[in-house]
Amino acid sequence: MRVDLFLKLMGVTKTRMTAKRLCDSDRVRLGGKGLKPSHELEGGEILDVALPSKDVQLKVLEIPSGKSVAKADRARFFQVESSEELS
């Protein structure tokens, strides 16, 4: 699954376009390297996402099979490793 779609489905961003813009501005990183929106995620990867209000580190636990995920099921697919509010 593409990283921009994953971020949208997990509720990290409200839209896929917002996730794409984060990737394009080098604010979504994997192992210190910026990701393109089309990067295909695998389970176990740890993403660093620099949102406007906070920096979040997410661990991808599982890749959803469909194109929608219920809010109640999101915790099955990722966990927040760390979160730091920005002032």
N, C-alpha and C positions, 0 to 999 in steps of 0.2 A: 504494500500500500504506500502511496506517495506520502511524504512527510506533511505537505500542506493539507491534504485531505485528513490525515490522522489528527493533526492539531485542531481542525475544525470539528471533527466527529467527537473528540474527547472534551470539547468545550473550552479548550485553552484559548482559542480565538473564536469570534462570533461568525466569521465568514472565511471561506477558503481564500478569497482575495487578500484578506488581512494576513493570513498565514503566508501567502506567497510574497507579500511585501516584506514581511519579517525575514524570510529567507533571502530575498533579493538584496536586502540591506545588511546582510551578514549577521543577523541577530538570532539565527538558529544554528547551533554548532554541535558537532559530534567529534569528540576527541580533539577539540581546539580548531577544527576546520569548519568553515562555513558550508552549509548544505544548500543545494539547489532545491527548489520546490518539488522537483520530480524525483528526488532521492527515494529509493525503495527501502522502506524500513524493514528491519528484522527484529525479532524478539531479543531482548537482552541489551539493546543499545541504550545509551544514556545521552539524552539531549539536553543541551543548555539553551534555554529560550530567554531572551532579553525582551520582556514586555515593557510597555511604557511605564507601568507602575511598579513592576517587580521583576527580579531575576528568578527564574525557576529552573530546577534541574529535574528532569523526568526520566524515569526508567520505563522503557517499553517492555511490558510483560508478555503481551500476545497481540497479534494482528487480527483485527475484526475481519470476518469473511464477507460481510455485506457493506452496503453504502449508508447504513444508518445504525446508530447505537442508542439505546434508551439511556437516559440519564442514570437510572438505577444500576445499569450494567457497566458503566464506564470504569469503575474501580478494578474490574477484571483485566483491563487492557493496559493500564499504566499505574505507576505510583509516583508520588512526589518525593524525591530524594531530599531536596532542600528548596527553600523559598525565602527570598530576602526582599523586603519592601524597600523601595527607593524613595528618598525624600525629595 
